[in-house]
Amino acid sequence: MKRNDVRTIIEMYSMGGLETSEAVDEIMYLAAVEYKHSLSPVMVRGLFKLYRVGGCSKLLDVDLSKSEFTNFQKLRYFGLAVKQENHEWIVTDKGVEFLEGIRSCEKFVYTRGGKVLRSDEKTIFLNEVKKIGDILEFYREQARSKMNQPTLFER
């Protein structure tokens, strides 16, 4: 079925080829607008806060700003966090690796009807996201503290 043809959807429905809910879903998909989302500092801060509380929690239990809370769900478009059936969010392996600077992430994704259509070829590392100096400082401090710890040979 062509997703850009409402007549085909209606014909299939009238001939019994589609259930009502399927026909409605298809028509709603066609009516939905395509959105471009960028990985913003607000989203990265929200992800970092979830990571700091153990990487798994309900958002109401994480100290998020209003903007972080509102934009948090967009992290799933980038594969950085997922929401479980019990309404807890989890930082994915990709999200952890992104926060630790090991892995890059798509800079832009395009969605329609809450589903990712495609992503931009451009990727971005954590240190390239603007206005997140405090997050980077956290990782610098962690690295410094690890460097100052005695090794097995110094004990």
N, C-alpha and C positions, 0 to 999 in steps of 0.2 A: 504494500500500500504506500502511496506517496503521502508523505506527511504534509505536503503543501497543497493538498487538494481536498477541500471541504466537501465537495460534491461526492467524491469517492467514499469518504467516511459516511456520509448520509446514506448513500446507496447501499453500502455494505451493512449498515445498521438496519435499513428497511427490509433487506433480504435475509436478515437473521445472521449475518456473518460477524456481527459485533454485538456484544452485550451493551446495555445502556451506559454502564460505567466506563467501558472501553471507549465508546464513541465520545462521551463527554471528555475523557482524558485527552483524547486525540485533538479534539476541537480546542480545548483549553491550551494545549501545547502550541497549537498554531497561533492562538491569540496572544501568547506570552511574548514579552519583549526579551531580546538578547542583551545581557549586561556584561560589561567588562569590569572585572575586579582586580585591584592591585593589592599586593601584599603590603599592608600599611604598618607603620610603627605601632599604632593602637592595637592591631591584631597580634603583632609580635609580643607586645607587652602582656596582653592577656594570656597568650600561650606560655610565656615565661612564668607568669604568676601561677598557672596551673601546674607547671613543671616543678616549681618551688614547693608546692604543697604535696608533692608525691606523685604528680602526673595523672591522678585519677580522682575526680571529685565532682559533686554537683556545683554548678556555677555560683549558686547562692552562698555556698560555703567558701568561695574564693573571694578575696578582697579585690574585686574588679571595679573600675570606675564605670560610670554609666555608659560611656562610649565603648569601653572594652567589652562590657557585657552585651551591648547591642550588636557589635560587630563580630563577636566570638564565633558565631555559627558559620561565618565565611571561611574559617580555618579548614573546615572539612572539604571545601572546594580545592584546596591546595594539598590535601592529604596529610595535614599536620596534626589534626585532632579528629576524633570520632565520638559521636554520642551513642551511648548504649541504651538499651530498652529501659533500664532503671533510671534514666535521665542523668547518669554520670557521664562526664566527658573524660576521654583518655588522650594523652599525648601519644601519638603514634611513634613508631621507630624512626620514621622519616622526620617527625617533629623534633625528637630528641637529637638526632644527628644534625638537623638544621641549627638548633639552639647551641649545640656544642661546636659549631663551625666546621663540621666534618663534611657536610653535604649542602649543596645549593638547592634552591626551590624556584619554581616558576615565578616570574615577576608578575605575570598577568594570567588570569583564567577568564574564560567566557562561559556564561551560564544562560540557560533558558528554563524557566519553570523549575528552578532549584536543582537542575542537573547540569553537570559540566559538559560543555560541548567540545571544547578544545582548550589548549593552553598555548601561551606564547613560547617561542623558542628561547627567549631571553630568560636566563636564570639569575638568581641573586643569592649571595651568601649573607649570613647574619651581619657581618661587619660592614656590609654595603647598605643596610637599612638605615635611613637617617633618623636622628633623634632617639637613639637607644643607648646612649653612652653609659647609663647606669647598668644596663644588662651586660655590656661588654666589660665594665669595671668589675662586676661580680665574677666573671670568668677569669679576669686577670688576677683577682685576689685568690681565687681557688688555685690557680697555677702557682702563685707565689707561696701559698701555704704548703702546697705539695712539695715545692722545691726546698723549703726549710725543714721538712720532716727528715728525721734521720733514716738512712737506708739500713738494710739488714747488716751491712758491713760496719756501720758506725755504732751499732748498739753494744 
